[in-house]
Structure formats: structure tokens, C-alpha cells
Amino acid sequence: MDDADVIREAARGEIQALATLYDRHAGLLLAMANRILGDKALAEDLVQDVFMEVWRRAHAFDPSRGSVRTWLLVRLRSRAVDRLRSAQHRREVAVDDVAPREPSPTAEDPELAPDRALVRKAIAELPEDQRLVIELSYFHGLSSSEIAERMGSPLGTVKSRTAAALTKLRAAMVAAEQRTGGLQ
């Protein structure tokens, strides 16, 4: 049963469907949350909150807008950024010193290695200005306004670069799914 079928079951109140989604995606979500928040306990709480939201809002999933995995990652990222802002945990990040955080033990999960490698490769192939806005936004939790301020660029430019980068990343992921018959 594919993820879209499973989420439809969850929308009908099937608790086993939620467990299936958790088994399939919790590792990736935990790695991403830990990367954004930099704290394993906060990351675990966030993943739990995301799955509680999925349980309550599974009916809101729209397969025409993307995959279940993407839907989960967007929900996680949004909540993680909200937590960073509300807790005043924003770090000052120098544009010249953008580097991914050290991977967490969860991020080293061998099952996630193909996905991680694909995403890293796709990000590395982006033009420098697009790569930078993606790293600042997704890995450091900065808003478009904060990125514009740090880069000394107009907000519209940052948004355009982000949109272009996401389009290229999406195309790379779709191409990889077509080549391999789906991500791991």
C-alpha cells in the first residue's frame, strides 16, 4: 500500500495507518528536526507533534500538491521554524560561514543514506546563490527576511532564488524517483 492510500486510511481513523506512516517516515523526520533544532529531545517532541497533527488533519492531505513525504517534511519544517522563533533560539549565521551541522546519530541511519545522498548531491549542484538561501532557510531556520538582511539582497531576490532552487530540487527528486522507482 502506498503512502497516499495509507494517509486516506488514517483520515478514516485507522490507527494502524498512522503507525505505518510513522514507521516509514519518523526516521527521516527526526533527522531533519534534529538538524534544524540541534537538540535531540526537542526534535523527538517535534516529530511526535507532527504525527499528532497528521492524525488530526490527514483529511487535509492533497496528493495533487505532492507526496506524503513532502507534506510531512513541510509540516515539520514549519513547526521547527516556529519553535526556533518562539524560543528565541535564532543563531546569528554569517553568510560566509554557512555549513551544515554535524549529523546526529539518527541522521546516520543507513536506511536514509540514499535519500540523504540524493538531497546533498542536488543541493550541491545548485548555483551558489540558490544553495545558500536553501541552506540558510532549511538548515538554519532563517526566514526570507532574515536571509535578505544577512545577504544584503532585496527580499524579492531571496524569494526568487528560493523558488528557483526548490523547483530544481523538486525536478532532481522526481527524476531520481523515476530512475529508481521511488526513494528509499
GROMACS elastic network, one bead per residue, 0.5 to 0.9 nm:
[ bonds ]
;  ai    aj funct       b0    kb
    1     4     6  0.82107   500
    1     5     6  0.61419   500
    1     6     6  0.66495   500
    2     5     6  0.54709   500
    2     6     6  0.63558   500
    2     7     6  0.88634   500
    3     7     6  0.60869   500
    3     8     6  0.85572   500
    3    20     6  0.88082   500
    3    21     6  0.72413   500
    3    24     6  0.88344   500
    3    67     6  0.79131   500
    3    68     6  0.61075   500
    3    69     6  0.80936   500
    4     7     6  0.52508   500
    4     8     6  0.63238   500
    4     9     6  0.87817   500
    4    61     6  0.85929   500
    4    63     6  0.69358   500
    4    67     6  0.75421   500
    4    68     6  0.64345   500
    5     8     6  0.51481   500
    5     9     6  0.63938   500
    5    10     6  0.87959   500
    5    17     6  0.89731   500
    6     9     6  0.50672   500
    6    10     6  0.63152   500
    6    11     6  0.87121   500
    6    16     6  0.89882   500
    6    17     6  0.53924   500
    6    18     6  0.77403   500
    6    20     6  0.74035   500
    6    21     6  0.71335   500
    7    11     6  0.61535   500
    7    12     6  0.86727   500
    7    17     6  0.67398   500
    7    18     6  0.75175   500
    7    21     6  0.75954   500
    7    54     6  0.86035   500
    7    58     6  0.60782   500
    7    59     6  0.79013   500
    7    61     6  0.76837   500
    7    68     6  0.77111   500
    8    12     6  0.64994   500
    8    13     6  0.89549   500
    8    14     6  0.89676   500
    8    17     6  0.84370   500
    8    58     6  0.70985   500
    8    59     6  0.70642   500
    8    61     6  0.84557   500
    9    12     6  0.50944   500
    9    13     6  0.66534   500
    9    14     6  0.55411   500
    9    15     6  0.84221   500
    9    16     6  0.85308   500
    9    17     6  0.58422   500
    9    18     6  0.83453   500
    9    58     6  0.87340   500
   10    13     6  0.50328   500
   10    15     6  0.64253   500
   10    16     6  0.77221   500
   10    17     6  0.50720   500
   10    18     6  0.57221   500
   10    21     6  0.89265   500
   10    54     6  0.83127   500
   10    55     6  0.65897   500
   10    56     6  0.89887   500
   10    58     6  0.61896   500
   10    59     6  0.80766   500
   11    14     6  0.72956   500
   11    17     6  0.88474   500
   11    54     6  0.87022   500
   11    55     6  0.72207   500
   11    56     6  0.79237   500
   11    57     6  0.72987   500
   11    60     6  0.84841   500
   11    61     6  0.89757   500
   12    58     6  0.85279   500
   12    59     6  0.80936   500
   13    16     6  0.88793   500
   13    17     6  0.82833   500
   13    18     6  0.87703   500
   13    55     6  0.78616   500
   14    17     6  0.54702   500
   14    18     6  0.71135   500
   15    18     6  0.52416   500
   15    19     6  0.65041   500
   15    20     6  0.88078   500
   15    55     6  0.83002   500
   16    20     6  0.61761   500
   16    21     6  0.86876   500
   17    21     6  0.62801   500
   17    22     6  0.85603   500
   18    21     6  0.50917   500
   18    22     6  0.61086   500
   18    23     6  0.85997   500
   18    51     6  0.76929   500
   18    54     6  0.79782   500
   18    55     6  0.67357   500
   19    23     6  0.61116   500
   19    24     6  0.86014   500
   20    23     6  0.50917   500
   20    24     6  0.61977   500
   20    25     6  0.86136   500
   21    24     6  0.51366   500
   21    25     6  0.59823   500
   21    26     6  0.77127   500
   21    51     6  0.86075   500
   22    25     6  0.53613   500
   22    26     6  0.50160   500
   22    27     6  0.83549   500
   22    51     6  0.73098   500
   23    26     6  0.60474   500
   23    27     6  0.78485   500
   24    27     6  0.75983   500
   24    28     6  0.85162   500
   25    28     6  0.55204   500
   25    29     6  0.62229   500
   25    30     6  0.85889   500
   25    69     6  0.71561   500
   25    72     6  0.82605   500
   26    29     6  0.50391   500
   26    30     6  0.58621   500
   26    31     6  0.84609   500
   26    47     6  0.70377   500
   26    48     6  0.88108   500
   26    51     6  0.86909   500
   27    30     6  0.51458   500
   27    31     6  0.61726   500
   27    32     6  0.86371   500
   27   106     6  0.68670   500
   27   107     6  0.79444   500
   27   109     6  0.76218   500
   27   111     6  0.87566   500
   27   112     6  0.77325   500
   28    31     6  0.51614   500
   28    32     6  0.62102   500
   28    33     6  0.85679   500
   28    73     6  0.86144   500
   28   106     6  0.82895   500
   28   107     6  0.76030   500
   28   109     6  0.87631   500
   28   112     6  0.67767   500
   28   115     6  0.89722   500
   29    32     6  0.51181   500
   29    33     6  0.59734   500
   29    34     6  0.84241   500
   29    43     6  0.85985   500
   29    47     6  0.63752   500
   29    72     6  0.77325   500
   29    73     6  0.66300   500
   29    76     6  0.70832   500
   30    33     6  0.50452   500
   30    34     6  0.59456   500
   30    35     6  0.83786   500
   30    40     6  0.82150   500
   30    43     6  0.60151   500
   30    44     6  0.63133   500
   30    46     6  0.82064   500
   30    47     6  0.61048   500
   30   106     6  0.70258   500
   30   107     6  0.79568   500
   31    34     6  0.51890   500
   31    35     6  0.60854   500
   31    36     6  0.86835   500
   31    40     6  0.89566   500
   31    43     6  0.80622   500
   31   103     6  0.81482   500
   31   104     6  0.69224   500
   31   105     6  0.83457   500
   31   106     6  0.55058   500
   31   108     6  0.84161   500
   31   109     6  0.87211   500
   32    35     6  0.50053   500
   32    36     6  0.62066   500
   32    37     6  0.85351   500
   32    43     6  0.82705   500
   32    73     6  0.81018   500
   32    76     6  0.81975   500
   32    77     6  0.80451   500
   32   107     6  0.77755   500
   32   139     6  0.84008   500
   33    36     6  0.51455   500
   33    37     6  0.58569   500
   33    38     6  0.77550   500
   33    39     6  0.83856   500
   33    40     6  0.81780   500
   33    42     6  0.81067   500
   33    44     6  0.77582   500
   33    46     6  0.70833   500
   33    47     6  0.72258   500
   33    76     6  0.70512   500
   33    77     6  0.73893   500
   33    80     6  0.67208   500
   34    37     6  0.51846   500
   34    38     6  0.50067   500
   34    39     6  0.56809   500
   34    40     6  0.55404   500
   34    41     6  0.84700   500
   34    42     6  0.76460   500
   34    44     6  0.79536   500
   34   103     6  0.85542   500
   34   104     6  0.69016   500
   34   106     6  0.83239   500
   34   107     6  0.82839   500
   35    38     6  0.54048   500
   35    39     6  0.80619   500
   35    40     6  0.89379   500
   35    43     6  0.84293   500
   35   100     6  0.82276   500
   35   101     6  0.65385   500
   35   102     6  0.80037   500
   35   103     6  0.70453   500
   35   104     6  0.72453   500
   35   107     6  0.82152   500
   35   139     6  0.65512   500
   35   140     6  0.83937   500
   36    39     6  0.84844   500
   36    43     6  0.83513   500
   36    77     6  0.79650   500
   36    80     6  0.68878   500
   36    81     6  0.79440   500
   36    84     6  0.86850   500
   36   101     6  0.85623   500
   36   138     6  0.71547   500
   36   139     6  0.53149   500
   36   140     6  0.60504   500
   36   141     6  0.64119   500
   37    40     6  0.79440   500
   37    42     6  0.70251   500
   37    43     6  0.64737   500
   37    80     6  0.67955   500
   37    81     6  0.83866   500
   37    83     6  0.83938   500
   37    84     6  0.70942   500
   37    89     6  0.86638   500
   37   139     6  0.88262   500
   37   140     6  0.83445   500
   37   141     6  0.83141   500
   38    42     6  0.82023   500
   38    43     6  0.77561   500
   38   101     6  0.78918   500
   38   104     6  0.84869   500
   39    42     6  0.54139   500
   39    43     6  0.60373   500
   39    44     6  0.86872   500
   40    44     6  0.61166   500
   40    45     6  0.86467   500
   40   104     6  0.81084   500
   41    44     6  0.51425   500
   41    45     6  0.63073   500
   41    46     6  0.86141   500
   42    45     6  0.51162   500
   42    46     6  0.61094   500
   42    47     6  0.86927   500
   43    46     6  0.50326   500
   43    47     6  0.62256   500
   43    48     6  0.86305   500
   43    80     6  0.83291   500
   44    47     6  0.52223   500
   44    48     6  0.62704   500
   44    49     6  0.86638   500
   45    48     6  0.51208   500
   45    49     6  0.61956   500
   45    50     6  0.86945   500
   46    50     6  0.61782   500
   46    51     6  0.87133   500
   46    76     6  0.73315   500
   46    79     6  0.74451   500
   46    80     6  0.71128   500
   46    83     6  0.89202   500
   47    50     6  0.50358   500
   47    51     6  0.63162   500
   47    52     6  0.86314   500
   47    76     6  0.70888   500
   48    51     6  0.52478   500
   48    52     6  0.62480   500
   48    53     6  0.86748   500
   49    52     6  0.50111   500
   49    53     6  0.61901   500
   49    54     6  0.85899   500
   49    76     6  0.87947   500
   49    79     6  0.88217   500
   50    53     6  0.50154   500
   50    54     6  0.61546   500
   50    55     6  0.86606   500
   50    72     6  0.75435   500
   50    75     6  0.67748   500
   50    76     6  0.61561   500
   50    79     6  0.79406   500
   51    55     6  0.61576   500
   51    56     6  0.86487   500
   51    72     6  0.84812   500
   52    55     6  0.50605   500
   52    56     6  0.64055   500
   52    57     6  0.85843   500
   53    56     6  0.50731   500
   53    57     6  0.58259   500
   53    58     6  0.78892   500
   53    75     6  0.87869   500
   54    57     6  0.50253   500
   54    58     6  0.50363   500
   54    59     6  0.86279   500
   54    60     6  0.88137   500
   54    61     6  0.88534   500
   54    72     6  0.80267   500
   54    75     6  0.89682   500
   55    58     6  0.56929   500
   55    59     6  0.88360   500
   56    59     6  0.80006   500
   57    60     6  0.54188   500
   57    61     6  0.75551   500
   58    61     6  0.56881   500
   59    62     6  0.82068   500
   61    64     6  0.89979   500
   61    65     6  0.84380   500
   61    68     6  0.75414   500
   61    71     6  0.73716   500
   62    65     6  0.56822   500
   62    66     6  0.72876   500
   62    67     6  0.85069   500
   62    68     6  0.86685   500
   62    71     6  0.87374   500
   63    66     6  0.54138   500
   63    67     6  0.61100   500
   63    68     6  0.73956   500
   64    67     6  0.81716   500
   65    71     6  0.84794   500
   66    69     6  0.82194   500
   66    70     6  0.62699   500
   66    71     6  0.68528   500
   67    70     6  0.51955   500
   67    71     6  0.62676   500
   67    72     6  0.86791   500
   68    72     6  0.61213   500
   68    73     6  0.85711   500
   69    72     6  0.51675   500
   69    73     6  0.61719   500
   69    74     6  0.86196   500
   70    73     6  0.50540   500
   70    74     6  0.60587   500
   70    75     6  0.85420   500
   71    74     6  0.52615   500
   71    75     6  0.62624   500
   71    76     6  0.86397   500
   72    75     6  0.51627   500
   72    76     6  0.61227   500
   72    77     6  0.86089   500
   73    77     6  0.59951   500
   73    78     6  0.84522   500
   74    77     6  0.51516   500
   74    78     6  0.60663   500
   74    79     6  0.85741   500
   75    78     6  0.52656   500
   75    79     6  0.62420   500
   75    80     6  0.85609   500
   76    79     6  0.52491   500
   76    80     6  0.59955   500
   76    81     6  0.85816   500
   77    80     6  0.50092   500
   77    81     6  0.60931   500
   77    82     6  0.84900   500
   77   138     6  0.73438   500
   77   141     6  0.82459   500
   78    81     6  0.53234   500
   78    82     6  0.62359   500
   78    83     6  0.87260   500
   79    83     6  0.61967   500
   79    84     6  0.86690   500
   80    83     6  0.50827   500
   80    84     6  0.62337   500
   80    85     6  0.86686   500
   80   141     6  0.77199   500
   81    84     6  0.50344   500
   81    85     6  0.61910   500
   81    86     6  0.85568   500
   81   138     6  0.87577   500
   81   140     6  0.88825   500
   81   141     6  0.54053   500
   81   142     6  0.76066   500
   81   143     6  0.83513   500
   82    85     6  0.51911   500
   82    86     6  0.60284   500
   82    87     6  0.84283   500
   82   141     6  0.89298   500
   83    86     6  0.51445   500
   83    87     6  0.58770   500
   83    88     6  0.82788   500
   83    89     6  0.82047   500
   84    87     6  0.53733   500
   84    88     6  0.60485   500
   84    89     6  0.50631   500
   84    90     6  0.60763   500
   84   141     6  0.72677   500
   85    88     6  0.51028   500
   85    89     6  0.63850   500
   85    90     6  0.64629   500
   85   141     6  0.86394   500
   85   142     6  0.89934   500
   86    89     6  0.77786   500
   87    90     6  0.81991   500
   88    91     6  0.86884   500
   90    93     6  0.88300   500
   90   140     6  0.82657   500
   90   141     6  0.76954   500
   90   142     6  0.77170   500
   91   140     6  0.78537   500
   91   141     6  0.89531   500
   91   142     6  0.88409   500
   93    96     6  0.84352   500
   93    97     6  0.69148   500
   93    98     6  0.68569   500
   93   136     6  0.81316   500
   93   140     6  0.79577   500
   93   150     6  0.80147   500
   94    97     6  0.51615   500
   94    98     6  0.66663   500
   94   150     6  0.71602   500
   94   151     6  0.88061   500
   95    98     6  0.58209   500
   95   132     6  0.79340   500
   95   136     6  0.83256   500
   95   147     6  0.86367   500
   95   150     6  0.64446   500
   95   151     6  0.64078   500
   98   132     6  0.75674   500
   98   135     6  0.73386   500
   98   136     6  0.72605   500
   98   140     6  0.86693   500
   99   135     6  0.79741   500
   99   139     6  0.88765   500
  100   103     6  0.82113   500
  100   135     6  0.75475   500
  100   139     6  0.67369   500
  100   140     6  0.82947   500
  101   104     6  0.85992   500
  101   139     6  0.78881   500
  101   140     6  0.87929   500
  103   106     6  0.78551   500
  103   107     6  0.55546   500
  103   108     6  0.69067   500
  104   108     6  0.67099   500
  105   108     6  0.52606   500
  105   109     6  0.71508   500
  106   109     6  0.53927   500
  107   110     6  0.85018   500
  107   112     6  0.74715   500
  107   113     6  0.83821   500
  107   116     6  0.85112   500
  108   111     6  0.85606   500
  108   112     6  0.74291   500
  108   113     6  0.71974   500
  109   112     6  0.55605   500
  109   113     6  0.67975   500
  110   113     6  0.51609   500
  110   114     6  0.81887   500
  111   114     6  0.72877   500
  111   115     6  0.84079   500
  111   184     6  0.71881   500
  112   115     6  0.54493   500
  112   116     6  0.60825   500
  112   117     6  0.85666   500
  112   184     6  0.70376   500
  113   116     6  0.50741   500
  113   117     6  0.59590   500
  113   118     6  0.84783   500
  113   184     6  0.86316   500
  114   117     6  0.51885   500
  114   118     6  0.61453   500
  114   119     6  0.86704   500
  114   183     6  0.77164   500
  114   184     6  0.66221   500
  115   118     6  0.51353   500
  115   119     6  0.61829   500
  115   120     6  0.85468   500
  115   183     6  0.64742   500
  115   184     6  0.64245   500
  116   119     6  0.51990   500
  116   120     6  0.60124   500
  116   121     6  0.84542   500
  117   120     6  0.51156   500
  117   121     6  0.60086   500
  117   122     6  0.85039   500
  118   121     6  0.51654   500
  118   122     6  0.61164   500
  118   123     6  0.86008   500
  118   172     6  0.84295   500
  118   173     6  0.76679   500
  118   176     6  0.79489   500
  119   122     6  0.50831   500
  119   123     6  0.60828   500
  119   124     6  0.84691   500
  119   169     6  0.78038   500
  119   172     6  0.85498   500
  119   173     6  0.77500   500
  120   123     6  0.51675   500
  120   124     6  0.60028   500
  120   125     6  0.86051   500
  121   124     6  0.50686   500
  121   125     6  0.62395   500
  121   126     6  0.89366   500
  122   125     6  0.52406   500
  122   126     6  0.67087   500
  122   168     6  0.80926   500
  122   169     6  0.60578   500
  122   172     6  0.64306   500
  122   173     6  0.80945   500
  123   126     6  0.53613   500
  123   127     6  0.87357   500
  123   130     6  0.86900   500
  123   131     6  0.60218   500
  123   134     6  0.80574   500
  123   135     6  0.86210   500
  123   165     6  0.83179   500
  123   168     6  0.89868   500
  123   169     6  0.70459   500
  124   127     6  0.80773   500
  124   128     6  0.84371   500
  124   131     6  0.69891   500
  125   128     6  0.85561   500
  125   131     6  0.81271   500
  126   129     6  0.80732   500
  126   130     6  0.60790   500
  126   131     6  0.54116   500
  126   165     6  0.68109   500
  126   168     6  0.76841   500
  126   169     6  0.82543   500
  127   130     6  0.54379   500
  127   131     6  0.60733   500
  127   132     6  0.86093   500
  127   165     6  0.83422   500
  128   131     6  0.50608   500
  128   132     6  0.60606   500
  128   133     6  0.87905   500
  129   132     6  0.52534   500
  129   133     6  0.65499   500
  129   134     6  0.88898   500
  129   158     6  0.88633   500
  129   161     6  0.70923   500
  130   133     6  0.53699   500
  130   134     6  0.63518   500
  130   135     6  0.87231   500
  130   158     6  0.84576   500
  130   161     6  0.52112   500
  130   162     6  0.62276   500
  130   163     6  0.88288   500
  130   164     6  0.73493   500
  130   165     6  0.54048   500
  130   166     6  0.88303   500
  131   134     6  0.52350   500
  131   135     6  0.61860   500
  131   136     6  0.86325   500
  131   161     6  0.87599   500
  131   162     6  0.85796   500
  131   165     6  0.71298   500
  132   135     6  0.51809   500
  132   136     6  0.61047   500
  132   137     6  0.84592   500
  133   136     6  0.51490   500
  133   137     6  0.59391   500
  133   138     6  0.83682   500
  133   144     6  0.82057   500
  133   147     6  0.68985   500
  133   148     6  0.89471   500
  133   158     6  0.68958   500
  133   159     6  0.87561   500
  133   161     6  0.70726   500
  133   162     6  0.61310   500
  133   165     6  0.84136   500
  134   137     6  0.51523   500
  134   138     6  0.57468   500
  134   139     6  0.75612   500
  134   161     6  0.86629   500
  134   162     6  0.63915   500
  134   165     6  0.72175   500
  134   166     6  0.80991   500
  135   138     6  0.54730   500
  135   139     6  0.50865   500
  135   140     6  0.66110   500
  135   141     6  0.85990   500
  136   139     6  0.58304   500
  136   141     6  0.64650   500
  136   142     6  0.57855   500
  136   143     6  0.83020   500
  136   144     6  0.89551   500
  136   147     6  0.68138   500
  137   140     6  0.57352   500
  137   143     6  0.61627   500
  137   144     6  0.72063   500
  137   147     6  0.74931   500
  137   162     6  0.87368   500
  138   141     6  0.54361   500
  138   142     6  0.74709   500
  139   142     6  0.83056   500
  142   145     6  0.80158   500
  142   146     6  0.58519   500
  142   147     6  0.63037   500
  143   146     6  0.51522   500
  143   147     6  0.62283   500
  143   148     6  0.86170   500
  144   147     6  0.50582   500
  144   148     6  0.61058   500
  144   149     6  0.86137   500
  144   155     6  0.66492   500
  144   156     6  0.89080   500
  144   158     6  0.63691   500
  144   159     6  0.65940   500
  144   162     6  0.86154   500
  145   148     6  0.50795   500
  145   149     6  0.62243   500
  145   150     6  0.87122   500
  145   154     6  0.86886   500
  145   155     6  0.59872   500
  145   158     6  0.81795   500
  146   149     6  0.51017   500
  146   150     6  0.62238   500
  146   151     6  0.85671   500
  146   155     6  0.89235   500
  147   150     6  0.51497   500
  147   151     6  0.59802   500
  147   152     6  0.82084   500
  147   153     6  0.81439   500
  147   155     6  0.81239   500
  147   158     6  0.71485   500
  148   151     6  0.52113   500
  148   152     6  0.56599   500
  148   154     6  0.58244   500
  148   155     6  0.52792   500
  148   156     6  0.85610   500
  148   157     6  0.79676   500
  148   158     6  0.59927   500
  148   159     6  0.88798   500
  149   152     6  0.51341   500
  149   153     6  0.66881   500
  149   154     6  0.79992   500
  149   155     6  0.81381   500
  150   153     6  0.79174   500
  151   154     6  0.87225   500
  151   158     6  0.87959   500
  153   156     6  0.83110   500
  153   157     6  0.65001   500
  153   158     6  0.68438   500
  154   157     6  0.53032   500
  154   158     6  0.66300   500
  154   159     6  0.88922   500
  155   158     6  0.51780   500
  155   159     6  0.62628   500
  155   160     6  0.86357   500
  156   159     6  0.50716   500
  156   160     6  0.60729   500
  156   161     6  0.85591   500
  157   160     6  0.50503   500
  157   161     6  0.60965   500
  157   162     6  0.85002   500
  158   161     6  0.51366   500
  158   162     6  0.60924   500
  158   163     6  0.85946   500
  159   162     6  0.50513   500
  159   163     6  0.61165   500
  159   164     6  0.85643   500
  160   163     6  0.51293   500
  160   164     6  0.60973   500
  160   165     6  0.84926   500
  161   164     6  0.51209   500
  161   165     6  0.60155   500
  161   166     6  0.85358   500
  162   165     6  0.50891   500
  162   166     6  0.60866   500
  162   167     6  0.85338   500
  163   166     6  0.51696   500
  163   167     6  0.61439   500
  163   168     6  0.86794   500
  164   167     6  0.51209   500
  164   168     6  0.63022   500
  164   169     6  0.86623   500
  165   168     6  0.51318   500
  165   169     6  0.60972   500
  165   170     6  0.84921   500
  166   170     6  0.58962   500
  166   171     6  0.84326   500
  167   170     6  0.51426   500
  167   171     6  0.61890   500
  167   172     6  0.86574   500
  168   171     6  0.51111   500
  168   172     6  0.62060   500
  168   173     6  0.86951   500
  169   172     6  0.50305   500
  169   173     6  0.61850   500
  169   174     6  0.86011   500
  170   173     6  0.51227   500
  170   174     6  0.61178   500
  170   175     6  0.85095   500
  171   174     6  0.51363   500
  171   175     6  0.60480   500
  171   176     6  0.85271   500
  172   175     6  0.51349   500
  172   176     6  0.61577   500
  172   177     6  0.86658   500
  173   176     6  0.50134   500
  173   177     6  0.61374   500
  173   178     6  0.85996   500
  173   183     6  0.82790   500
  174   177     6  0.50492   500
  174   178     6  0.61899   500
  174   179     6  0.86041   500
  174   182     6  0.86194   500
  175   178     6  0.51172   500
  175   179     6  0.61767   500
  175   180     6  0.86563   500
  176   179     6  0.50182   500
  176   180     6  0.60333   500
  176   181     6  0.79664   500
  176   182     6  0.73497   500
  176   183     6  0.73224   500
  177   180     6  0.52596   500
  177   181     6  0.52239   500
  177   183     6  0.55521   500
  178   181     6  0.52588   500
  178   182     6  0.65897   500
  179   182     6  0.78098   500
  180   183     6  0.69665   500
  180   184     6  0.89123   500
